[in-house]
Amino acid sequence: YFLFHNFESTDMLVAYEPFVDWIKQLYREFEEDSMEEFFETNRVYTLHRSVFRSFFEDGRCRRKEPVLIGEIEFEQKRFEDEIVRMLQYFSRKKPLMFILNRIHAAGNSTLRILSRLMEDSQRCQIGIIATYNESVPDLEYSRDMWQAFQTRLIDDDCIIDWTLDSMIQDTDSNLGFNFDGKKLEEYETKLNNMLYFLTLDQAEYYLDILYHKFEVEKVLVTPE
């Protein structure tokens, strides 16, 4: 079963893009158990079930219990474990092939899941084909993780160089996130989901940009 995704750095990325959306798609297409049974099978932490359930239902995360500051790192690790387990679960139902274009524009949460899938490759039937442009600047907040991920790809001999005679300039990645005042509702939903999925470094990156737009540049957004 093939799943394709193209990363666009000019857009605000989704938490764990595109894996949580793919899990939602795979659940709707292949899962026969109830959502609660599905969560139980994949050992989803009780406090995370309302987050996944609401995301599956309408794309907006909600949570029944507050997050404890001292539990954030523990819960972040649990979210990653759960996402990897759910992807592995569906791969046992049907082999999966992930095709990811322009992963140099991916965020930290995506790179963490990719790293975990590479580590646990013997436990699932998941193939990954990804493209990236090493001449394009990476996202500022994910630079360290992206460089570490590249090093791992090199060490594991996973890279095939593909040089084109005429290089097509990747203008989107050079521009970075492109604020659009008409997308405030979309931004609010994506930031909400980042916070509930605890991809806090990603949320902070975009909140800093929005703060600068409104408080420094004094951008005015007129309701339509």
N, C-alpha and C positions, 0 to 999 in steps of 0.2 A: 504494500500500500504506500503510494508516494505522497509526500507532503512537501510543499514548496513554500518558501518565504523569502521575501526581499526586504532587507533592512533599509530604511530611509532616515538618515541622520537629521534631515531637515524637519522631520516630524518628531513629536514627543513619543519616545518609546514606551511600550507597555511593560509592566513588571513581568519578568521571566518570558519576554517575547521570544518566540511565538508559542512556547511550550504549553502554557495554561490554556490558550485558545485551542491548540491542537488536542489537548486532553478533553476539553469540552466537546469538540467535534467528534472525537473517537468514541466518547461515551454515548453520544446521541446515535451514532451509526452502528455500534457493535455491542453495547452493553445491554444485557437483559435483566440484570439484577436491579433492585431499587438503589437509589443513591446512598442510602444508609448502609446497605449491604456492600456496595462498592467501596465505600469509605472503610468499612470494617475489614474487608478483604485486603485492602492496601495499607492498613494500619495508620490511617489518618488520625492525627492527634485530635482528641475530642474538641478542644478549643478552636481548631482550624476548620472543623466541618461546616460551620455556618459561613465561613469565609468562602470556601469552595462552592458550597451549595448556592449561595446568593450569586456568585459569579457565573455559575452554570445556568442559573435561571434567567438573569436579566443583564449580566455583564457588569454589575456594580457590587463590589464586595461590602459585606456587612458582618459584624461580629457581635456575639452575644455578651462576651465577657471582656473587660478591659485588659490591656496588655500591661504586665508588670515590668518596670524598667530593668530590674535585675534578671528577668527571664528573656530579654530580647535576643541575645546571642543563641541561647538554647532553642528558642522558637524559630529563629532564622534557619538554623541547621535542620530542624524538623521539617520546615517547609521544603527545603531542598531535597531531603530524603523522600518526602511524600511525592513530589513531582517526578523524581527519578523512578520511584517504585511504580507509579501509575503508568508511566511511559513503558517500563519494562513489562508490566501486566498486559498492556494492549499488544505489545510485540509478540507475546506468547500466543495470543489469539490469531494474529496475522503479522507476518514480518513487515517491518516498517523501514522506509527509506526517506531520510530527511535531506532535503536539498535547500541549502541556505546560501543566499546570494548576498555578498557585501558584508561579511561578518566583521569587517573592520569598523562597521557602524553599530555593532551590537553593544549592549550595556553589560555591566558587571554581572547582573543576575543571570543573563543568558550564558555568559562565559563560564560561570560556576556550574551550571547544569551541563553544558557541553563537556567540561572537564570531568564531571562525575560520570557521565555516560561513557566516556573513554576509559575511565578506571574500571567500570563495571561491565565492560563490553562482553565478557564471557557469560553474563547472566541473562542476556536478552538477544533478540533478533532485530537489532537496529543498525542500519547502515547510515553513514553521514557523509554527504558530499557538500563541501563549503568552498566558496570563493572569497578572496579578499584582494585588495589592491595595496601593496606595501608602500606605494608612493603617495598614498593619501594620509593626511594627518588623522590620528585616532581621536576619539572623544577624550576631552581633558580629564574628566573624573575617572575614566576607566583605563587610563594609559598604563598604569603599573600592571594591572591584571591582564590587559591585552598583550603587553610585552612578554609577560610570563607565559601566557597561553601560546604565543608564537614560538617561544623557546622550546616549549614542550612539543609542539608540532614538528619542529626541526629535529629535536632529540629522538623522537619516535619515528622519524623518516616518513612523515605523513604529507609532505608538500611536493607537489609537482609544479614546476615553473611553467608558466604559459605566457610567453611574450608575444604580443601582437605587433605586426609591422607598423601599424599606425595606432598608437595608444589613444583610447577614448578617454578624455578627461572626466574625472569623477567630480563634477562641479558641486553636487549635493553635499558630499562629505566635506569639501573645502569650506562651504558656507556654514555648516553646523546647524543647530536648531534654529528654525525660522519662525519666529513668533507671528501668529495670525490672530488678530482680535476677534475674528468670527468663530474661532474654535475654543472659546473660553469654557463652554460647557463640556466639550470633549477633554480639555486639559484637566478640568476639575475631577471628572470621572477617573481619568488615568492616574492622577495624583492620589485620589482616594484609594484606588486599588494598590498603588505602590505602598502606601502607608499600612494597609491591612495585610498585604503580603510581606511586609517588613523589609522591602527593598529600599531602605532608608537613605543609602548613599545616592541612589538614583533619584529619589524624591528631592533630596537636598540640592542636587545639581540643577534640576529644573526650577525649584522654588527660588534659588539664587538668581536665575535668569529673569524670572517673572518679577521678583522684587526690584531688580535693576530697571526693568522696563517701566514699572509703575511709579517707583519712588525716586529714581535718578533721572531717567529720560522723560518722566511725566507723560507717558503715553496715555491718551484718553480713548476709551472704548465707548462708543455710542450704541445703546441698545437699538436693535432693528425694530 
